[in-house]
C-alpha cells in the first residue's frame, strides 16, 4: 500500500473543494472609482468592487454595498439590507509578494460574479460562483501584479501559461479549474486552445 504524504493528502482534499472561476481582463485605464450603492471603492479608491447575482427562481440583481466600510474592505447584501451576503477585501500585499490580494467570503449558494477592477491599470478580475454551489472563500494572493502602477509581469499564478493580447483561452489551475484569460499567446511556439 502506498503511503500518503501530508502534501498528497492536502492536494486530494483541495481538489474536492468547490472553487470559484477567476477571469482576467486587461484593458485601458478606467475612470476613477465612485462609491455608490452598488460599488465599493477600496484602497484609496484605486480598486472598484461590484457583484451581481441570480437565484433559483430566475431573479437577478446587483449586490448593494453597505455604507459602513473600512479602507480596504466592505460588505454586500443581495436580497435585504439586514441579510449580509458577502465580505470583500482588497489588500496591499506588495511588500510581501509584489501583488494586491483579493479575499472574499460569501454565505450563499446563489450564483454570483464578483468584479474587482484596478482603475489605475485597467486590469479587471471576475470571480464567478455557479448557482447551487456553496460559495468557497476566495483567497487570491496573486490577484493583481500591479504594485508599480502597471502590470509588471504575468497576471497568472506561478506555473501557469500566460497569454497577452486578444482571444479567450481556458487555462486550468489548482485554485481555479477554469481560468479564462483574454489574450493571445506570448510565445509564438505556444499554441493555446481557444475556449469552446
N, C-alpha and C positions, 0 to 999 in steps of 0.2 A: 504494500500500500504506500502510495506516495505521500510524503509528509508535507502538509501545507505550512508555508511560512506566514507570518503575520501580514506581510505585504500582499501575498497572494490572496489571503482571506479578505483583506480590506478591498482589493480590487474586485473580487467577486461580489462582495456586498454593495460596493458603489455601483456596479453595473446593474444591479437590481433596482436601484433607486430611480424614480422618475426625474427627468431633467428638463428644464426649460430650454427652448431653442434660442440661440443667440444669432442675430443677423447684423452684419456690419455694412454701413453705407458710408461712402466718402463723397463729399461734395464741397461746394464753395462755403465760405464763411456764412454764418446765419445771422439774422438780425439779433440785437441784444435780447436777452430773456426778459419777459414781462410776467411778473407774478399775477396770476388770475385764479379764478375759482377752479380751473381745470389744469393749471400748470404751476409746478414748483420751480423756483429759481434757487439753485444751491451753489455753494462755494463762491460767494460774492457775485452771483448772477451769471457765472460762466457756464453752468450746466442747467439746461431746461429738462424737466421731467414731466411726463404725462402718461396716462394709461387709458385704454378703452377696454370694454368688457362685453361679453354676451353670455346669456344664461340658457337654461334648459327649456324655457318657454318661448324662445325666439326673440326675447327682449335684448336690447343692446344699449350702450351708452358710454359716457366718458366718466372716468374717475373724478371725483371732486376733492380738491386739496383742502385740508384744514387750514384755517388762518394761522393757528399756532404752529410754529416750526422752528427748528434750530438752523444754524448757518449751513450745515451740511446734510440735514435730514428732514423728512416730512412724512405726513400720513395722508392716504387717500381713503375715501369711502365711496361705495358704489350705489347702494340702494337707499340708505338712510344715514343722516349725519350722526346718529348715535350708534351706528354699527360700522366701526372702522374695519377696513379690509386689508390695507397694505402699508407697511413701513418701507421707505426707500431712503438709502444713504448714498451719497457720492463723496468719497473720502480722498484726501490728498495723500497718496502713498508714494509720492515722488522721491522722498528721501530714503525710502525703504527699498523699492524695486523699480523706480522710474516710471510708474503708472498711476493714474487715478483709478480708484476702485469703485465698483458698484455693488452694493449689498441691498437685498430686498427680502422681506418676509411677508407673504400674503396668507391670510387664513381663509382660504376659499377653494372651491373646486369648479367655479365658473371659468370659462375661457377668458383670457385677457392677453393684451400685448402692452408691455411697458416700454416706453420710448425715452431714451436718455440721449441728449444732444450736447456736444461741446460747441457752444456758439462761436468760440474763438477760431476753431479749426475746421468746422463743418463736419466732423466725424459724428455719425449718429449710430446708436446701437438700439436694437429691438430685442426684447426678451419675451417669448411667447409661451403661454401655458394653455394646453388644449382643454376644451370643455370636458368635465367629468374626471379630471385628474387633480388630486390634492396637490396644491402648489408647493413645489420644493423651494427651499431657501436659495436665493441667488447670492453667491459669494465670489464675484468675479474680480480677482485682484490683478488682472491684466486687462481691464476694460478699456482704458484709454492710454495709449502710448503718446500722450500729447503734453508732457510736462514742460517741454521747452517752448510751448506755444504752437507747435506744429507736430504732425505725426513724424516722429523721429525714426521709426522703424516699422516693423510689421505689427498690425493690429491683431495678429493671430497668437494663440497660445504656443508656447515652446513645443517644437516637434511637429507643428502643422505646416502644411504647404500654404503659403500665402499668395494672393493674387492682387494685382492692381489694374485698374482700367475700367472696362465695361463688360457686362455679361453677368450672369448669376451662376455660381458653381456651388455644389454641395461638398463640404469637407467635413467628414466625421471626426469627432474628438471624444475623449473620455467624458469630459464635462458637458459637452454639447453635442449630442448624437447627430443632429442635423444643423450644421453651421454654414449658413449661406454667406458668401462674400461677394459683393457686387464688384466684379473686377475681371481682368484678363490675366493670363499667366505672366509672371515676372520674367521667368526664364523661358525663352522660346522652345527649349528642349522639353519642357514640361507640357504635357498635353492634358489639360483639365477636361473633365466630362461635364457638359452643360447639364443644368438641372432639368429634370423631366417636366 
